[in-house]
């Protein structure tokens, strides 16, 4: 890592890439958390039980 750190130390404006990356991550995290919290329980149960159903919508045994 020493070589990479030495090379990147001399790059001007590299701070902005880190800032933009963190900003995008935080925004996406908030959006995903909001959508997850706001999803109705019935929809979550459909997602949970989807693996147990076949293509016709009936439960497999």
PDB file as gemmi writes it, atoms N, CA and C in Angstrom:
CRYST1    1.000    1.000    1.000  90.00  90.00  90.00 P 1                      
ATOM      1  N   UNK A   1       0.820  -1.201   0.000  1.00  0.00           N  
ATOM      2  CA  UNK A   1       0.000   0.000   0.000  1.00  0.00           C  
ATOM      3  C   UNK A   1       0.857   1.255   0.000  1.00  0.00           C  
ATOM      4  N   UNK A   2       2.079   1.146   0.386  1.00  0.00           N  
ATOM      5  CA  UNK A   2       2.938   2.320   0.445  1.00  0.00           C  
ATOM      6  C   UNK A   2       3.116   2.973  -0.916  1.00  0.00           C  
ATOM      7  N   UNK A   3       3.269   2.173  -1.966  1.00  0.00           N  
ATOM      8  CA  UNK A   3       3.447   2.700  -3.312  1.00  0.00           C  
ATOM      9  C   UNK A   3       2.204   3.452  -3.773  1.00  0.00           C  
ATOM     10  N   UNK A   4       1.042   2.859  -3.534  1.00  0.00           N  
ATOM     11  CA  UNK A   4      -0.216   3.484  -3.947  1.00  0.00           C  
ATOM     12  C   UNK A   4      -0.420   4.791  -3.193  1.00  0.00           C  
ATOM     13  N   UNK A   5      -0.166   4.796  -1.907  1.00  0.00           N  
ATOM     14  CA  UNK A   5      -0.326   6.015  -1.106  1.00  0.00           C  
ATOM     15  C   UNK A   5       0.611   7.108  -1.597  1.00  0.00           C  
ATOM     16  N   UNK A   6       1.835   6.742  -1.932  1.00  0.00           N  
ATOM     17  CA  UNK A   6       2.813   7.728  -2.406  1.00  0.00           C  
ATOM     18  C   UNK A   6       2.397   8.324  -3.745  1.00  0.00           C  
ATOM     19  N   UNK A   7       1.868   7.494  -4.642  1.00  0.00           N  
ATOM     20  CA  UNK A   7       1.453   7.980  -5.957  1.00  0.00           C  
ATOM     21  C   UNK A   7       0.220   8.871  -5.826  1.00  0.00           C  
ATOM     22  N   UNK A   8      -0.749   8.449  -5.015  1.00  0.00           N  
ATOM     23  CA  UNK A   8      -1.995   9.201  -4.899  1.00  0.00           C  
ATOM     24  C   UNK A   8      -1.842  10.473  -4.074  1.00  0.00           C  
ATOM     25  N   UNK A   9      -0.783  10.573  -3.298  1.00  0.00           N  
ATOM     26  CA  UNK A   9      -0.572  11.761  -2.478  1.00  0.00           C  
ATOM     27  C   UNK A   9      -0.368  12.994  -3.346  1.00  0.00           C  
ATOM     28  N   UNK A  10       0.194  12.829  -4.519  1.00  0.00           N  
ATOM     29  CA  UNK A  10       0.501  13.957  -5.390  1.00  0.00           C  
ATOM     30  C   UNK A  10      -0.624  14.318  -6.354  1.00  0.00           C  
ATOM     31  N   UNK A  11      -1.757  13.620  -6.303  1.00  0.00           N  
ATOM     32  CA  UNK A  11      -2.864  13.896  -7.209  1.00  0.00           C  
ATOM     33  C   UNK A  11      -3.708  15.023  -6.623  1.00  0.00           C  
ATOM     34  N   UNK A  12      -3.894  16.071  -7.417  1.00  0.00           N  
ATOM     35  CA  UNK A  12      -4.687  17.214  -6.968  1.00  0.00           C  
ATOM     36  C   UNK A  12      -6.174  16.904  -7.079  1.00  0.00           C  
ATOM     37  N   UNK A  13      -6.964  17.322  -6.104  1.00  0.00           N  
ATOM     38  CA  UNK A  13      -8.408  17.183  -6.152  1.00  0.00           C  
ATOM     39  C   UNK A  13      -8.907  15.786  -5.841  1.00  0.00           C  
ATOM     40  N   UNK A  14      -8.067  14.918  -5.317  1.00  0.00           N  
ATOM     41  CA  UNK A  14      -8.475  13.551  -5.012  1.00  0.00           C  
ATOM     42  C   UNK A  14      -9.493  13.528  -3.864  1.00  0.00           C  
ATOM     43  N   UNK A  15      -9.464  14.533  -3.030  1.00  0.00           N  
ATOM     44  CA  UNK A  15     -10.389  14.621  -1.897  1.00  0.00           C  
ATOM     45  C   UNK A  15     -11.841  14.613  -2.369  1.00  0.00           C  
ATOM     46  N   UNK A  16     -12.104  15.223  -3.515  1.00  0.00           N  
ATOM     47  CA  UNK A  16     -13.484  15.300  -4.013  1.00  0.00           C  
ATOM     48  C   UNK A  16     -14.043  13.930  -4.358  1.00  0.00           C  
ATOM     49  N   UNK A  17     -13.221  13.030  -4.855  1.00  0.00           N  
ATOM     50  CA  UNK A  17     -13.694  11.681  -5.173  1.00  0.00           C  
ATOM     51  C   UNK A  17     -14.143  10.951  -3.915  1.00  0.00           C  
ATOM     52  N   UNK A  18     -13.378  11.109  -2.828  1.00  0.00           N  
ATOM     53  CA  UNK A  18     -13.767  10.491  -1.570  1.00  0.00           C  
ATOM     54  C   UNK A  18     -15.071  11.092  -1.055  1.00  0.00           C  
ATOM     55  N   UNK A  19     -15.193  12.398  -1.134  1.00  0.00           N  
ATOM     56  CA  UNK A  19     -16.397  13.073  -0.650  1.00  0.00           C  
ATOM     57  C   UNK A  19     -17.625  12.666  -1.453  1.00  0.00           C  
ATOM     58  N   UNK A  20     -17.511  12.621  -2.759  1.00  0.00           N  
ATOM     59  CA  UNK A  20     -18.629  12.235  -3.611  1.00  0.00           C  
ATOM     60  C   UNK A  20     -19.010  10.780  -3.357  1.00  0.00           C  
ATOM     61  N   UNK A  21     -18.019   9.906  -3.196  1.00  0.00           N  
ATOM     62  CA  UNK A  21     -18.291   8.495  -2.915  1.00  0.00           C  
ATOM     63  C   UNK A  21     -19.039   8.305  -1.602  1.00  0.00           C  
ATOM     64  N   UNK A  22     -18.605   8.995  -0.556  1.00  0.00           N  
ATOM     65  CA  UNK A  22     -19.285   8.910   0.742  1.00  0.00           C  
ATOM     66  C   UNK A  22     -20.696   9.465   0.632  1.00  0.00           C  
ATOM     67  N   UNK A  23     -20.867  10.566  -0.086  1.00  0.00           N  
ATOM     68  CA  UNK A  23     -22.185  11.173  -0.243  1.00  0.00           C  
ATOM     69  C   UNK A  23     -23.140  10.217  -0.954  1.00  0.00           C  
ATOM     70  N   UNK A  24     -22.682   9.595  -2.043  1.00  0.00           N  
ATOM     71  CA  UNK A  24     -23.526   8.647  -2.776  1.00  0.00           C  
ATOM     72  C   UNK A  24     -23.892   7.468  -1.888  1.00  0.00           C  
ATOM     73  N   UNK A  25     -22.938   6.947  -1.123  1.00  0.00           N  
ATOM     74  CA  UNK A  25     -23.205   5.824  -0.232  1.00  0.00           C  
ATOM     75  C   UNK A  25     -24.258   6.188   0.805  1.00  0.00           C  
ATOM     76  N   UNK A  26     -24.128   7.343   1.427  1.00  0.00           N  
ATOM     77  CA  UNK A  26     -25.080   7.753   2.467  1.00  0.00           C  
ATOM     78  C   UNK A  26     -26.473   7.938   1.886  1.00  0.00           C  
ATOM     79  N   UNK A  27     -26.574   8.572   0.726  1.00  0.00           N  
ATOM     80  CA  UNK A  27     -27.879   8.789   0.094  1.00  0.00           C  
ATOM     81  C   UNK A  27     -28.533   7.457  -0.243  1.00  0.00           C  
ATOM     82  N   UNK A  28     -27.794   6.536  -0.846  1.00  0.00           N  
ATOM     83  CA  UNK A  28     -28.356   5.234  -1.191  1.00  0.00           C  
ATOM     84  C   UNK A  28     -28.746   4.441   0.055  1.00  0.00           C  
ATOM     85  N   UNK A  29     -27.945   4.522   1.109  1.00  0.00           N  
ATOM     86  CA  UNK A  29     -28.264   3.832   2.350  1.00  0.00           C  
ATOM     87  C   UNK A  29     -29.571   4.352   2.940  1.00  0.00           C  
ATOM     88  N   UNK A  30     -29.753   5.673   2.939  1.00  0.00           N  
ATOM     89  CA  UNK A  30     -30.978   6.269   3.471  1.00  0.00           C  
ATOM     90  C   UNK A  30     -32.183   5.854   2.634  1.00  0.00           C  
ATOM     91  N   UNK A  31     -32.041   5.859   1.311  1.00  0.00           N  
ATOM     92  CA  UNK A  31     -33.153   5.468   0.437  1.00  0.00           C  
ATOM     93  C   UNK A  31     -33.541   4.015   0.669  1.00  0.00           C  
ATOM     94  N   UNK A  32     -32.551   3.124   0.745  1.00  0.00           N  
ATOM     95  CA  UNK A  32     -32.846   1.701   0.942  1.00  0.00           C  
ATOM     96  C   UNK A  32     -33.462   1.471   2.317  1.00  0.00           C  
ATOM     97  N   UNK A  33     -32.948   2.125   3.342  1.00  0.00           N  
ATOM     98  CA  UNK A  33     -33.511   1.969   4.687  1.00  0.00           C  
ATOM     99  C   UNK A  33     -34.950   2.489   4.719  1.00  0.00           C  
ATOM    100  N   UNK A  34     -35.222   3.620   4.096  1.00  0.00           N  
ATOM    101  CA  UNK A  34     -36.567   4.191   4.075  1.00  0.00           C  
ATOM    102  C   UNK A  34     -37.542   3.258   3.363  1.00  0.00           C  
ATOM    103  N   UNK A  35     -37.133   2.749   2.177  1.00  0.00           N  
ATOM    104  CA  UNK A  35     -38.016   1.844   1.432  1.00  0.00           C  
ATOM    105  C   UNK A  35     -38.272   0.559   2.203  1.00  0.00           C  
ATOM    106  N   UNK A  36     -37.271   0.062   2.916  1.00  0.00           N  
ATOM    107  CA  UNK A  36     -37.432  -1.159   3.692  1.00  0.00           C  
ATOM    108  C   UNK A  36     -38.382  -0.938   4.860  1.00  0.00           C  
ATOM    109  N   UNK A  37     -38.245   0.156   5.539  1.00  0.00           N  
ATOM    110  CA  UNK A  37     -39.103   0.443   6.694  1.00  0.00           C  
ATOM    111  C   UNK A  37     -40.543   0.699   6.250  1.00  0.00           C  
ATOM    112  N   UNK A  38     -40.730   1.346   5.123  1.00  0.00           N  
ATOM    113  CA  UNK A  38     -42.067   1.711   4.652  1.00  0.00           C  
ATOM    114  C   UNK A  38     -42.792   0.585   3.918  1.00  0.00           C  
ATOM    115  N   UNK A  39     -42.123  -0.527   3.639  1.00  0.00           N  
ATOM    116  CA  UNK A  39     -42.756  -1.640   2.931  1.00  0.00           C  
ATOM    117  C   UNK A  39     -43.773  -2.307   3.849  1.00  0.00           C  
ATOM    118  N   UNK A  40     -45.006  -2.494   3.383  1.00  0.00           N  
ATOM    119  CA  UNK A  40     -46.032  -3.136   4.223  1.00  0.00           C  
ATOM    120  C   UNK A  40     -45.649  -4.565   4.607  1.00  0.00           C  
ATOM    121  N   UNK A  41     -46.156  -4.986   5.744  1.00  0.00           N  
ATOM    122  CA  UNK A  41     -45.840  -6.317   6.259  1.00  0.00           C  
ATOM    123  C   UNK A  41     -46.323  -7.415   5.321  1.00  0.00           C  
ATOM    124  N   UNK A  42     -47.459  -7.204   4.648  1.00  0.00           N  
ATOM    125  CA  UNK A  42     -47.986  -8.205   3.730  1.00  0.00           C  
ATOM    126  C   UNK A  42     -47.010  -8.452   2.574  1.00  0.00           C  
ATOM    127  N   UNK A  43     -46.429  -7.394   2.070  1.00  0.00           N  
ATOM    128  CA  UNK A  43     -45.469  -7.527   0.963  1.00  0.00           C  
ATOM    129  C   UNK A  43     -44.230  -8.277   1.444  1.00  0.00           C  
ATOM    130  N   UNK A  44     -43.774  -7.962   2.647  1.00  0.00           N  
ATOM    131  CA  UNK A  44     -42.611  -8.665   3.199  1.00  0.00           C  
ATOM    132  C   UNK A  44     -42.910 -10.147   3.372  1.00  0.00           C  
ATOM    133  N   UNK A  45     -44.129 -10.478   3.791  1.00  0.00           N  
ATOM    134  CA  UNK A  45     -44.504 -11.884   3.929  1.00  0.00           C  
ATOM    135  C   UNK A  45     -44.545 -12.573   2.568  1.00  0.00           C  
ATOM    136  N   UNK A  46     -44.979 -11.855   1.522  1.00  0.00           N  
ATOM    137  CA  UNK A  46     -44.958 -12.416   0.172  1.00  0.00           C  
ATOM    138  C   UNK A  46     -43.527 -12.723  -0.251  1.00  0.00           C  
ATOM    139  N   UNK A  47     -42.610 -11.810   0.011  1.00  0.00           N  
ATOM    140  CA  UNK A  47     -41.207 -12.029  -0.319  1.00  0.00           C  
ATOM    141  C   UNK A  47     -40.664 -13.231   0.449  1.00  0.00           C  
ATOM    142  N   UNK A  48     -41.021 -13.304   1.722  1.00  0.00           N  
ATOM    143  CA  UNK A  48     -40.521 -14.375   2.579  1.00  0.00           C  
ATOM    144  C   UNK A  48     -41.017 -15.739   2.109  1.00  0.00           C  
ATOM    145  N   UNK A  49     -42.284 -15.817   1.699  1.00  0.00           N  
ATOM    146  CA  UNK A  49     -42.880 -17.089   1.313  1.00  0.00           C  
ATOM    147  C   UNK A  49     -42.705 -17.425  -0.166  1.00  0.00           C  
ATOM    148  N   UNK A  50     -42.132 -16.527  -0.936  1.00  0.00           N  
ATOM    149  CA  UNK A  50     -41.999 -16.736  -2.379  1.00  0.00           C  
ATOM    150  C   UNK A  50     -41.139 -17.960  -2.695  1.00  0.00           C  
ATOM    151  N   UNK A  51     -40.163 -18.249  -1.872  1.00  0.00           N  
ATOM    152  CA  UNK A  51     -39.280 -19.381  -2.139  1.00  0.00           C  
ATOM    153  C   UNK A  51     -40.026 -20.700  -1.976  1.00  0.00           C  
ATOM    154  N   UNK A  52     -41.112 -20.711  -1.209  1.00  0.00           N  
ATOM    155  CA  UNK A  52     -41.851 -21.941  -0.967  1.00  0.00           C  
ATOM    156  C   UNK A  52     -42.916 -22.206  -2.021  1.00  0.00           C  
ATOM    157  N   UNK A  53     -43.161 -21.256  -2.910  1.00  0.00           N  
ATOM    158  CA  UNK A  53     -44.187 -21.400  -3.931  1.00  0.00           C  
ATOM    159  C   UNK A  53     -43.558 -21.780  -5.265  1.00  0.00           C  
ATOM    160  N   UNK A  54     -44.300 -22.576  -6.056  1.00  0.00           N  
ATOM    161  CA  UNK A  54     -43.810 -22.892  -7.394  1.00  0.00           C  
ATOM    162  C   UNK A  54     -44.276 -21.805  -8.366  1.00  0.00           C  
ATOM    163  N   UNK A  55     -44.094 -22.018  -9.648  1.00  0.00           N  
ATOM    164  CA  UNK A  55     -44.421 -20.998 -10.660  1.00  0.00           C  
ATOM    165  C   UNK A  55     -45.925 -20.719 -10.756  1.00  0.00           C  
ATOM    166  N   UNK A  56     -46.771 -21.633 -10.333  1.00  0.00           N  
ATOM    167  CA  UNK A  56     -48.221 -21.446 -10.420  1.00  0.00           C  
ATOM    168  C   UNK A  56     -48.788 -20.715  -9.227  1.00  0.00           C  
ATOM    169  N   UNK A  57     -47.970 -20.384  -8.250  1.00  0.00           N  
ATOM    170  CA  UNK A  57     -48.451 -19.664  -7.091  1.00  0.00           C  
ATOM    171  C   UNK A  57     -48.976 -20.565  -5.986  1.00  0.00           C  
ATOM    172  N   UNK A  58     -48.844 -21.878  -6.159  1.00  0.00           N  
ATOM    173  CA  UNK A  58     -49.298 -22.801  -5.114  1.00  0.00           C  
ATOM    174  C   UNK A  58     -48.094 -23.252  -4.304  1.00  0.00           C  
ATOM    175  N   UNK A  59     -48.376 -23.618  -3.086  1.00  0.00           N  
ATOM    176  CA  UNK A  59     -47.299 -24.016  -2.186  1.00  0.00           C  
ATOM    177  C   UNK A  59     -46.777 -25.412  -2.538  1.00  0.00           C  
ATOM    178  N   UNK A  60     -45.476 -25.560  -2.512  1.00  0.00           N  
ATOM    179  CA  UNK A  60     -44.859 -26.855  -2.808  1.00  0.00           C  
ATOM    180  C   UNK A  60     -44.811 -27.700  -1.535  1.00  0.00           C  
ATOM    181  N   UNK A  61     -44.829 -29.005  -1.705  1.00  0.00           N  
ATOM    182  CA  UNK A  61     -44.697 -29.915  -0.543  1.00  0.00           C  
ATOM    183  C   UNK A  61     -43.548 -30.847  -0.756  1.00  0.00           C  
TER     184      UNK A  61                                                      
END                                                                             
